[in-house]
């Protein structure tokens, strides 16, 4: 079975700290550049779009956040 690359490893890693610059940088350098192959500028735009969509959600799921990031920059095909 092929994995989409979004795997929370524990209770803390399950959530995205959307207001924490370090947490968002981890997503940017980890998921968006390694898995999706994005430049930092494109990754930042996708992260901003995902954060905006999930603004009303207090506890942001990392899997949902990464899915919305990939959707925002039209790279969902790289998740399969």
Phi and psi in degrees as GROMACS dihedral restraints (atoms count N, CA, C in turn):
[ dihedral_restraints ]
;  ai    aj    ak    al  type     phi  dphi    fc
    3     4     5     6     1   -89.5    20    10
    4     5     6     7     1   135.3    20    10
    6     7     8     9     1   -96.4    20    10
    7     8     9    10     1   149.2    20    10
    9    10    11    12     1   -80.8    20    10
   10    11    12    13     1    -6.2    20    10
   12    13    14    15     1    91.7    20    10
   13    14    15    16     1     7.3    20    10
   15    16    17    18     1  -115.7    20    10
   16    17    18    19     1    91.0    20    10
   18    19    20    21     1  -126.9    20    10
   19    20    21    22     1   102.4    20    10
   21    22    23    24     1   -68.0    20    10
   22    23    24    25     1   132.1    20    10
   24    25    26    27     1   -99.2    20    10
   25    26    27    28     1    -9.1    20    10
   27    28    29    30     1  -167.3    20    10
   28    29    30    31     1   179.2    20    10
   30    31    32    33     1   -60.3    20    10
   31    32    33    34     1   -39.7    20    10
   33    34    35    36     1   -72.9    20    10
   34    35    36    37     1   -40.3    20    10
   36    37    38    39     1   -75.2    20    10
   37    38    39    40     1    -8.1    20    10
   39    40    41    42     1   -70.6    20    10
   40    41    42    43     1   -26.8    20    10
   42    43    44    45     1  -106.9    20    10
   43    44    45    46     1   154.3    20    10
   45    46    47    48     1  -106.5    20    10
   46    47    48    49     1   124.5    20    10
   48    49    50    51     1   -85.0    20    10
   49    50    51    52     1    82.8    20    10
   51    52    53    54     1   -64.5    20    10
   52    53    54    55     1   -17.2    20    10
   54    55    56    57     1   -99.1    20    10
   55    56    57    58     1    -1.5    20    10
   57    58    59    60     1  -101.4    20    10
   58    59    60    61     1   115.1    20    10
   60    61    62    63     1   -60.6    20    10
   61    62    63    64     1   -36.6    20    10
   63    64    65    66     1   -66.8    20    10
   64    65    66    67     1   -41.0    20    10
   66    67    68    69     1   -64.5    20    10
   67    68    69    70     1   -41.0    20    10
   69    70    71    72     1   -69.5    20    10
   70    71    72    73     1   -34.0    20    10
   72    73    74    75     1   -65.1    20    10
   73    74    75    76     1   -34.3    20    10
   75    76    77    78     1   -63.6    20    10
   76    77    78    79     1   -43.2    20    10
   78    79    80    81     1   -64.9    20    10
   79    80    81    82     1   -41.6    20    10
   81    82    83    84     1   -62.4    20    10
   82    83    84    85     1   -49.9    20    10
   84    85    86    87     1   -77.1    20    10
   85    86    87    88     1   -32.2    20    10
   87    88    89    90     1   -82.7    20    10
   88    89    90    91     1   -74.3    20    10
   90    91    92    93     1   -71.8    20    10
   91    92    93    94     1   -52.5    20    10
   93    94    95    96     1   -71.0    20    10
   94    95    96    97     1   -35.0    20    10
   96    97    98    99     1   -88.7    20    10
   97    98    99   100     1   -38.9    20    10
   99   100   101   102     1   -79.0    20    10
  100   101   102   103     1   -47.9    20    10
  102   103   104   105     1   -82.4    20    10
  103   104   105   106     1   -43.7    20    10
  105   106   107   108     1   -94.6    20    10
  106   107   108   109     1   -14.2    20    10
  108   109   110   111     1    69.6    20    10
  109   110   111   112     1    36.0    20    10
  111   112   113   114     1   -92.7    20    10
  112   113   114   115     1   155.5    20    10
  114   115   116   117     1   -78.2    20    10
  115   116   117   118     1   164.2    20    10
  117   118   119   120     1   -60.7    20    10
  118   119   120   121     1   -38.3    20    10
  120   121   122   123     1   -66.4    20    10
  121   122   123   124     1   -44.6    20    10
  123   124   125   126     1   -67.8    20    10
  124   125   126   127     1   -40.7    20    10
  126   127   128   129     1   -61.1    20    10
  127   128   129   130     1   -43.0    20    10
  129   130   131   132     1   -61.1    20    10
  130   131   132   133     1   -40.9    20    10
  132   133   134   135     1   -64.8    20    10
  133   134   135   136     1   -40.9    20    10
  135   136   137   138     1   -67.1    20    10
  136   137   138   139     1   -40.7    20    10
  138   139   140   141     1   -63.9    20    10
  139   140   141   142     1   -41.8    20    10
  141   142   143   144     1   -62.5    20    10
  142   143   144   145     1   -42.3    20    10
  144   145   146   147     1   -65.6    20    10
  145   146   147   148     1   -42.3    20    10
  147   148   149   150     1   -65.4    20    10
  148   149   150   151     1   -42.7    20    10
  150   151   152   153     1   -63.3    20    10
  151   152   153   154     1   -37.6    20    10
  153   154   155   156     1   -65.8    20    10
  154   155   156   157     1   -41.2    20    10
  156   157   158   159     1   -66.4    20    10
  157   158   159   160     1   -32.7    20    10
  159   160   161   162     1   -99.8    20    10
  160   161   162   163     1    14.5    20    10
  162   163   164   165     1   -54.2    20    10
  163   164   165   166     1   -40.0    20    10
  165   166   167   168     1   -76.3    20    10
  166   167   168   169     1   -12.2    20    10
  168   169   170   171     1   -91.2    20    10
  169   170   171   172     1   119.6    20    10
  171   172   173   174     1   -70.7    20    10
  172   173   174   175     1   -45.3    20    10
  174   175   176   177     1  -106.1    20    10
  175   176   177   178     1    97.2    20    10
  177   178   179   180     1   -84.0    20    10
  178   179   180   181     1   120.1    20    10
  180   181   182   183     1   -69.4    20    10
  181   182   183   184     1   131.5    20    10
  183   184   185   186     1   -61.7    20    10
  184   185   186   187     1   -40.9    20    10
  186   187   188   189     1   -62.9    20    10
  187   188   189   190     1   -47.3    20    10
  189   190   191   192     1   -64.2    20    10
  190   191   192   193     1   -42.3    20    10
  192   193   194   195     1   -60.3    20    10
  193   194   195   196     1   -46.4    20    10
  195   196   197   198     1   -67.2    20    10
  196   197   198   199     1   -36.2    20    10
  198   199   200   201     1   -62.2    20    10
  199   200   201   202     1   -47.2    20    10
  201   202   203   204     1   -64.4    20    10
  202   203   204   205     1   -34.5    20    10
  204   205   206   207     1   -61.9    20    10
  205   206   207   208     1   -49.7    20    10
  207   208   209   210     1   -63.5    20    10
  208   209   210   211     1   -38.2    20    10
  210   211   212   213     1   -65.2    20    10
  211   212   213   214     1   -40.9    20    10
  213   214   215   216     1   -63.6    20    10
  214   215   216   217     1   -31.2    20    10
  216   217   218   219     1  -110.5    20    10
  217   218   219   220     1    17.6    20    10
  219   220   221   222     1    57.3    20    10
  220   221   222   223     1    48.0    20    10
  222   223   224   225     1  -126.0    20    10
  223   224   225   226     1    26.8    20    10
  225   226   227   228     1   -60.5    20    10
  226   227   228   229     1   -30.0    20    10
  228   229   230   231     1   -63.5    20    10
  229   230   231   232     1   -19.2    20    10
  231   232   233   234     1   -81.3    20    10
  232   233   234   235     1    -7.0    20    10
  234   235   236   237     1   -86.1    20    10
  235   236   237   238     1   -11.4    20    10
